[in-house]
Amino acid sequence: MRRFGRNHDVLLKHRLCRVAGQYFDNAYELLDILRTCDAVISGSTALHLLLPETGTSWTPKDLDIYVPLATSRFLLKRLQYEGYTIHSELQTNVANYTYSHVHGVVVVCKGQRKIDVVISRTSTALSPIFQFHSTAVMNFVSADTIFCSYPKLTLRRLSLVNAGPLYCSPDRRAVLDAVRKYQTRGIQYIRCQDLHGVKNTCKVSTRTITDAAMMWFNVEGLPRASHSLENVFWQFGVLDLQWILGGMTCGLEGGFCRPRVEVIEEESALLSQGEFADSEGEQDTV
């Protein structure tokens, strides 16, 4: 996991406050909501914050906030207190979409301002993020930190397609439309086999939010922040999160690796790590 210098942190904090100011009269209100509700910002806004302003011609049209189910009602009350009203609610049909970690989506509006509140089915806001269609949007912003899961690709505007939504989503057309949208935003999609010289990018390798390939910026300017399991638990209420993009196995005709996202709770940490190590080698015949 990488950490960058003070100048980067100050710049990102400034850009984050600028984004927050588009949705709240007091920019720090958003940071307080994220902190008190164990929520994060993700989607196009998180990607936009990571990319340099020069050469990035597009801007996000709304704000995506991800929140655990346990604190979602409190977060919605905070938004309503800030003048937002509920525009629509959509609950995921779990029976037909068991892969998804999304419980539902609530859209709130205040004039022309629009926020999508994505409610996680798990104990953490993070798990739906690793089911996104592309690695380019597997980033998130907490009250203190900006995370990037695939910095060696994302910061070069490169991305892999995530196999999970393609194989498991009931609406593949929407997934492909989302990929095309990011292509128009300058993201170039590449094949996994073209990246085998880059560590921790293969689609069938196990990744975690505490591994060395994860990049983070501390926007609070603290002298140092830990990425230990204890620190992740303190920030997000879980010990770790592991994922495998999955898909057709590189270099093996007919091989398929199941996509997987798993939240590592305190009591399951040791068992889950062993299961992930075993499952990484498993392959199914298509």
VEXZAFI-706380 format. One record per residue (C-alpha): residue number from 1; x, y, z. Coordinates in steps of 0.001 Angstrom, whole numbers, m for minus. Each point is the difference from the previous one (the first is absolute). Layout:
% VEXZAFI-706380
pt roti: NUM&xx: X&yy: Y&zz: Z
...
% end
This chain:
% VEXZAFI-706380
pt roti: 1&xx: 0&yy: 0&zz: 0
pt roti: 2&xx: 1473&yy: 3335&zz: m1047
pt roti: 3&xx: m86&yy: 3351&zz: 1712
pt roti: 4&xx: 745&yy: 3299&zz: m1705
pt roti: 5&xx: 1327&yy: 3276&zz: 1322
pt roti: 6&xx: m1536&yy: 2948&zz: 1756
pt roti: 7&xx: m492&yy: 2050&zz: m3189
pt roti: 8&xx: m2087&yy: m2751&zz: m1594
pt roti: 9&xx: m2071&yy: m292&zz: 3183
pt roti: 10&xx: m707&yy: 3749&zz: 142
pt roti: 11&xx: m967&yy: 122&zz: m3682
pt roti: 12&xx: m2365&yy: m2945&zz: 326
pt roti: 13&xx: m1564&yy: 1448&zz: 3152
pt roti: 14&xx: m609&yy: 3249&zz: m1901
pt roti: 15&xx: m1576&yy: m1850&zz: m2927
pt roti: 16&xx: m2126&yy: m2119&zz: 2334
pt roti: 17&xx: m1293&yy: 3095&zz: 1798
pt roti: 18&xx: m791&yy: 1554&zz: m3386
pt roti: 19&xx: m2108&yy: m3050&zz: m882
pt roti: 20&xx: m1733&yy: 66&zz: 3382
pt roti: 21&xx: m781&yy: 3691&zz: m500
pt roti: 22&xx: m2051&yy: m877&zz: m3073
pt roti: 23&xx: m2424&yy: m1988&zz: 2168
pt roti: 24&xx: 184&yy: 1632&zz: 3455
pt roti: 25&xx: 109&yy: 3608&zz: 1154
pt roti: 26&xx: 2698&yy: m1058&zz: 2456
pt roti: 27&xx: 2470&yy: m2306&zz: m1744
pt roti: 28&xx: 1064&yy: m1588&zz: 3276
pt roti: 29&xx: m3569&yy: m1222&zz: 544
pt roti: 30&xx: 615&yy: m2709&zz: m2590
pt roti: 31&xx: 3186&yy: m1158&zz: 1724
pt roti: 32&xx: m1863&yy: m160&zz: 3318
pt roti: 33&xx: m2774&yy: m2073&zz: m1592
pt roti: 34&xx: 2549&yy: m2424&zz: m1428
pt roti: 35&xx: 1726&yy: m341&zz: 3371
pt roti: 36&xx: m3084&yy: m430&zz: 2185
pt roti: 37&xx: m1798&yy: m2369&zz: m2390
pt roti: 38&xx: 2992&yy: m2204&zz: m992
pt roti: 39&xx: m682&yy: 1102&zz: m3566
pt roti: 40&xx: 2225&yy: 649&zz: m3020
pt roti: 41&xx: m183&yy: 1798&zz: m3329
pt roti: 42&xx: 635&yy: m2134&zz: m3071
pt roti: 43&xx: m862&yy: m190&zz: m3692
pt roti: 44&xx: 946&yy: 2712&zz: m2465
pt roti: 45&xx: 662&yy: 2625&zz: 2705
pt roti: 46&xx: 2737&yy: m2088&zz: 1646
pt roti: 47&xx: 1581&yy: m682&zz: m3400
pt roti: 48&xx: m180&yy: 3685&zz: m932
pt roti: 49&xx: 1820&yy: 934&zz: 3218
pt roti: 50&xx: 2826&yy: m2419&zz: m794
pt roti: 51&xx: 551&yy: 1108&zz: m3587
pt roti: 52&xx: 1898&yy: 3208&zz: m774
pt roti: 53&xx: m2258&yy: 2951&zz: m774
pt roti: 54&xx: 2050&yy: 731&zz: m3107
pt roti: 55&xx: m1185&yy: m2345&zz: m2722
pt roti: 56&xx: m3167&yy: m1057&zz: 1831
pt roti: 57&xx: m2758&yy: 1717&zz: m1946
pt roti: 58&xx: m3001&yy: m1714&zz: 1589
pt roti: 59&xx: m1607&yy: 719&zz: 3368
pt roti: 60&xx: m2260&yy: m2237&zz: 2137
pt roti: 61&xx: m3707&yy: 806&zz: m258
pt roti: 62&xx: m896&yy: m1183&zz: 3494
pt roti: 63&xx: 1475&yy: m1297&zz: 3243
pt roti: 64&xx: 22&yy: m3695&zz: 964
pt roti: 65&xx: 107&yy: m714&zz: 3736
pt roti: 66&xx: 360&yy: m3612&zz: 1179
pt roti: 67&xx: m1216&yy: m872&zz: 3484
pt roti: 68&xx: m599&yy: m3174&zz: 2053
pt roti: 69&xx: m3617&yy: m980&zz: 559
pt roti: 70&xx: 413&yy: 497&zz: 3758
pt roti: 71&xx: 681&yy: 3743&zz: m315
pt roti: 72&xx: m1957&yy: 754&zz: m3179
pt roti: 73&xx: m3079&yy: 1424&zz: 1751
pt roti: 74&xx: 2132&yy: 2370&zz: 2038
pt roti: 75&xx: 1852&yy: 1153&zz: m3128
pt roti: 76&xx: m3277&yy: 655&zz: m1824
pt roti: 77&xx: m1258&yy: 2022&zz: 2976
pt roti: 78&xx: 3198&yy: 2070&zz: m116
pt roti: 79&xx: m542&yy: 698&zz: m3693
pt roti: 80&xx: m3631&yy: 933&zz: 576
pt roti: 81&xx: 1100&yy: 2379&zz: 2752
pt roti: 82&xx: 2258&yy: 1635&zz: m2613
pt roti: 83&xx: m3034&yy: 606&zz: m2210
pt roti: 84&xx: 58&yy: m3085&zz: m2227
pt roti: 85&xx: m3210&yy: m1882&zz: m774
pt roti: 86&xx: m373&yy: m3617&zz: m1080
pt roti: 87&xx: m642&yy: m196&zz: m3727
pt roti: 88&xx: m67&yy: m3770&zz: m491
pt roti: 89&xx: 820&yy: m3290&zz: 1730
pt roti: 90&xx: 1061&yy: m3230&zz: m1672
pt roti: 91&xx: 576&yy: m3251&zz: 1859
pt roti: 92&xx: 2162&yy: m2687&zz: m1591
pt roti: 93&xx: m1861&yy: m3196&zz: m790
pt roti: 94&xx: 2272&yy: m2278&zz: 1994
pt roti: 95&xx: m1752&yy: m3143&zz: m1218
pt roti: 96&xx: 1029&yy: 725&zz: m3605
pt roti: 97&xx: 3312&yy: 1722&zz: 712
pt roti: 98&xx: 1763&yy: m1867&zz: 2792
pt roti: 99&xx: 3426&yy: 1214&zz: m1147
pt roti: 100&xx: m790&yy: 3592&zz: 882
pt roti: 101&xx: 1004&yy: 1469&zz: 3355
pt roti: 102&xx: m2410&yy: 2897&zz: m577
pt roti: 103&xx: m3107&yy: 33&zz: 2184
pt roti: 104&xx: m1548&yy: 2971&zz: m1766
pt roti: 105&xx: 488&yy: 3491&zz: m1424
pt roti: 106&xx: m1678&yy: 3169&zz: 1259
pt roti: 107&xx: 187&yy: 3100&zz: m2189
pt roti: 108&xx: m278&yy: 3341&zz: 1823
pt roti: 109&xx: m213&yy: 3426&zz: m1607
pt roti: 110&xx: 275&yy: 3651&zz: 978
pt roti: 111&xx: m758&yy: 2207&zz: m2968
pt roti: 112&xx: 2476&yy: m1048&zz: m2696
pt roti: 113&xx: 2181&yy: m1893&zz: 2493
pt roti: 114&xx: m344&yy: m3768&zz: m71
pt roti: 115&xx: 1514&yy: m2616&zz: 2314
pt roti: 116&xx: m276&yy: m3766&zz: m487
pt roti: 117&xx: 121&yy: m1796&zz: 3352
pt roti: 118&xx: 1066&yy: m3601&zz: m633
pt roti: 119&xx: m796&yy: m2232&zz: 2975
pt roti: 120&xx: 2243&yy: m3011&zz: 533
pt roti: 121&xx: m1425&yy: m3388&zz: 1013
pt roti: 122&xx: 3147&yy: m748&zz: 2004
pt roti: 123&xx: 1428&yy: 1525&zz: 3156
pt roti: 124&xx: 2186&yy: 2398&zz: m2000
pt roti: 125&xx: m655&yy: 2617&zz: m2665
pt roti: 126&xx: 2981&yy: m1251&zz: m2018
pt roti: 127&xx: m1038&yy: m3406&zz: m1315
pt roti: 128&xx: m2255&yy: 1167&zz: m2908
pt roti: 129&xx: 2898&yy: 2086&zz: m1341
pt roti: 130&xx: 1969&yy: m3124&zz: m902
pt roti: 131&xx: m2922&yy: m1251&zz: m2081
pt roti: 132&xx: 222&yy: 3000&zz: m2334
pt roti: 133&xx: 243&yy: m627&zz: m3731
pt roti: 134&xx: 3573&yy: 1339&zz: m280
pt roti: 135&xx: 3125&yy: 232&zz: 2121
pt roti: 136&xx: 188&yy: 3702&zz: m929
pt roti: 137&xx: m2872&yy: 744&zz: 2391
pt roti: 138&xx: 1121&yy: m2233&zz: 2876
pt roti: 139&xx: 969&yy: 3016&zz: 2067
pt roti: 140&xx: m1563&yy: 1630&zz: 3033
pt roti: 141&xx: 266&yy: 3036&zz: 2222
pt roti: 142&xx: m525&yy: m157&zz: 3749
pt roti: 143&xx: m42&yy: 2962&zz: 2375
pt roti: 144&xx: 3786&yy: m284&zz: 391
pt roti: 145&xx: 1394&yy: m1875&zz: m2976
pt roti: 146&xx: m190&yy: m469&zz: m3763
pt roti: 147&xx: 568&yy: m3592&zz: m1166
pt roti: 148&xx: 881&yy: m1338&zz: m3458
pt roti: 149&xx: m74&yy: m3762&zz: m540
pt roti: 150&xx: 1874&yy: m196&zz: m3319
pt roti: 151&xx: 2260&yy: 3088&zz: m64
pt roti: 152&xx: 2413&yy: m1420&zz: m2594
pt roti: 153&xx: m2927&yy: m123&zz: m2417
pt roti: 154&xx: m2401&yy: 2714&zz: 1141
pt roti: 155&xx: 2515&yy: 2842&zz: 105
pt roti: 156&xx: 942&yy: m864&zz: m3592
pt roti: 157&xx: m3717&yy: m46&zz: m961
pt roti: 158&xx: 111&yy: m3754&zz: m559
pt roti: 159&xx: m2518&yy: m2552&zz: 1238
pt roti: 160&xx: m977&yy: m3639&zz: 72
pt roti: 161&xx: m3613&yy: m1061&zz: m378
pt roti: 162&xx: m1344&yy: m1743&zz: 3088
pt roti: 163&xx: m1431&yy: m3387&zz: m966
pt roti: 164&xx: m2423&yy: m151&zz: 2931
pt roti: 165&xx: m2663&yy: 2410&zz: m1293
pt roti: 166&xx: 274&yy: m1409&zz: m3520
pt roti: 167&xx: m639&yy: m3585&zz: 1112
pt roti: 168&xx: m2205&yy: 595&zz: 3040
pt roti: 169&xx: m2013&yy: 3164&zz: m662
pt roti: 170&xx: m3557&yy: m417&zz: m1328
pt roti: 171&xx: 563&yy: 3024&zz: m2271
pt roti: 172&xx: 3182&yy: m409&zz: m2049
pt roti: 173&xx: m1008&yy: 2819&zz: m2322
pt roti: 174&xx: 203&yy: 2504&zz: 2861
pt roti: 175&xx: 3475&yy: m1312&zz: 874
pt roti: 176&xx: 1193&yy: 411&zz: m3592
pt roti: 177&xx: m1541&yy: 3484&zz: m182
pt roti: 178&xx: 1957&yy: 965&zz: 3130
pt roti: 179&xx: 3238&yy: m1281&zz: m1562
pt roti: 180&xx: m680&yy: 2020&zz: m3159
pt roti: 181&xx: m639&yy: 3104&zz: 2106
pt roti: 182&xx: 3443&yy: m222&zz: 1544
pt roti: 183&xx: 1549&yy: m633&zz: m3390
pt roti: 184&xx: m1419&yy: 3351&zz: m1120
pt roti: 185&xx: 1651&yy: 1477&zz: 3112
pt roti: 186&xx: 3415&yy: m1105&zz: m1165
pt roti: 187&xx: 305&yy: m3334&zz: 1809
pt roti: 188&xx: 1727&yy: m2650&zz: m2121
pt roti: 189&xx: m959&yy: m3617&zz: 663
pt roti: 190&xx: 2775&yy: m2578&zz: m280
pt roti: 191&xx: 370&yy: m3774&zz: 224
pt roti: 192&xx: 1219&yy: m1667&zz: 3152
pt roti: 193&xx: 2750&yy: m1904&zz: m1830
pt roti: 194&xx: 1519&yy: 3313&zz: m1074
pt roti: 195&xx: 629&yy: 816&zz: 3675
pt roti: 196&xx: 1644&yy: m3136&zz: 1310
pt roti: 197&xx: 3212&yy: 1905&zz: 579
pt roti: 198&xx: m1842&yy: 2327&zz: 2389
pt roti: 199&xx: m374&yy: m1474&zz: 3485
pt roti: 200&xx: m3460&yy: m353&zz: 1589
pt roti: 201&xx: m1976&yy: 791&zz: m3130
pt roti: 202&xx: m908&yy: m3477&zz: m1330
pt roti: 203&xx: m3751&yy: m525&zz: 61
pt roti: 204&xx: 296&yy: m3410&zz: 1676
pt roti: 205&xx: 2284&yy: 1139&zz: 2821
pt roti: 206&xx: m1328&yy: 732&zz: 3478
pt roti: 207&xx: 57&yy: 3667&zz: 1032
pt roti: 208&xx: m698&yy: 1612&zz: 3351
pt roti: 209&xx: m439&yy: 3596&zz: 1143
pt roti: 210&xx: 3097&yy: m405&zz: 2184
pt roti: 211&xx: 2373&yy: m1377&zz: m2642
pt roti: 212&xx: 3096&yy: 1773&zz: m1311
pt roti: 213&xx: m1595&yy: 872&zz: m3359
pt roti: 214&xx: m2653&yy: 2226&zz: 1572
pt roti: 215&xx: 760&yy: 3718&zz: m150
pt roti: 216&xx: m1349&yy: 2526&zz: 2491
pt roti: 217&xx: 231&yy: 3683&zz: 787
pt roti: 218&xx: m596&yy: 1324&zz: 3496
pt roti: 219&xx: m2015&yy: 3165&zz: m576
pt roti: 220&xx: 203&yy: 1060&zz: 3636
pt roti: 221&xx: 3751&yy: 621&zz: m200
pt roti: 222&xx: 807&yy: m2288&zz: 2921
pt roti: 223&xx: 3699&yy: m889&zz: 303
pt roti: 224&xx: m687&yy: m3661&zz: m625
pt roti: 225&xx: m2960&yy: m2353&zz: m242
pt roti: 226&xx: m54&yy: m3747&zz: 434
pt roti: 227&xx: m1474&yy: m2484&zz: m2458
pt roti: 228&xx: m39&yy: m2848&zz: 2510
pt roti: 229&xx: m3039&yy: m2207&zz: 532
pt roti: 230&xx: m682&yy: 1916&zz: 3213
pt roti: 231&xx: m26&yy: 3332&zz: m1818
pt roti: 232&xx: m2330&yy: m1321&zz: m2705
pt roti: 233&xx: m2304&yy: m1280&zz: 2742
pt roti: 234&xx: 66&yy: 3423&zz: 1672
pt roti: 235&xx: m907&yy: 1777&zz: m3267
pt roti: 236&xx: m2404&yy: m2444&zz: m1629
pt roti: 237&xx: m1166&yy: m2451&zz: 2669
pt roti: 238&xx: 1593&yy: m3066&zz: m1632
pt roti: 239&xx: 3461&yy: m1559&zz: 136
pt roti: 240&xx: 520&yy: m175&zz: m3747
pt roti: 241&xx: m1698&yy: m481&zz: m3346
pt roti: 242&xx: 1195&yy: m2421&zz: m2673
pt roti: 243&xx: m1013&yy: m318&zz: m3621
pt roti: 244&xx: 745&yy: m1893&zz: m3210
pt roti: 245&xx: m1113&yy: 1529&zz: m3303
pt roti: 246&xx: m208&yy: m3439&zz: m1597
pt roti: 247&xx: m906&yy: m924&zz: m3555
pt roti: 248&xx: 1665&yy: m2076&zz: m2679
pt roti: 249&xx: 3328&yy: m1262&zz: 1280
pt roti: 250&xx: 3009&yy: 1445&zz: m1790
pt roti: 251&xx: 1881&yy: m2523&zz: m2126
pt roti: 252&xx: m2383&yy: m2897&zz: 771
pt roti: 253&xx: m2637&yy: m796&zz: m2597
pt roti: 254&xx: m3394&yy: m681&zz: 1534
pt roti: 255&xx: 1067&yy: 1031&zz: 3494
pt roti: 256&xx: m2161&yy: 2337&zz: 2080
pt roti: 257&xx: 603&yy: 1579&zz: 3398
pt roti: 258&xx: m3038&yy: 1020&zz: 2018
pt roti: 259&xx: m166&yy: 3702&zz: 911
pt roti: 260&xx: m202&yy: 517&zz: 3725
pt roti: 261&xx: m220&yy: 2743&zz: 2615
pt roti: 262&xx: 202&yy: m859&zz: 3670
pt roti: 263&xx: m112&yy: 2150&zz: 3097
pt roti: 264&xx: 2392&yy: m1261&zz: 2671
pt roti: 265&xx: m1720&yy: 264&zz: 3344
pt roti: 266&xx: 1924&yy: m392&zz: 3226
pt roti: 267&xx: m1114&yy: m3559&zz: 663
pt roti: 268&xx: 489&yy: m1209&zz: m3572
pt roti: 269&xx: 3352&yy: 1588&zz: m893
pt roti: 270&xx: 2236&yy: m3047&zz: 268
pt roti: 271&xx: m2452&yy: m2386&zz: m1649
pt roti: 272&xx: m782&yy: 2379&zz: m2842
pt roti: 273&xx: 3645&yy: 577&zz: m848
pt roti: 274&xx: 502&yy: m3742&zz: m281
pt roti: 275&xx: m3088&yy: m419&zz: m2172
pt roti: 276&xx: 1102&yy: 2800&zz: m2320
pt roti: 277&xx: 3426&yy: m1558&zz: m406
pt roti: 278&xx: m1670&yy: m3278&zz: m973
pt roti: 279&xx: m2595&yy: 1555&zz: m2296
pt roti: 280&xx: 2606&yy: 1958&zz: m1958
pt roti: 281&xx: 1225&yy: m3240&zz: m1444
pt roti: 282&xx: m3470&yy: m1338&zz: m788
pt roti: 283&xx: m1194&yy: 32&zz: m3593
pt roti: 284&xx: m3299&yy: m963&zz: m1548
pt roti: 285&xx: m553&yy: m1347&zz: m3471
pt roti: 286&xx: m2123&yy: 2297&zz: m2110
% end
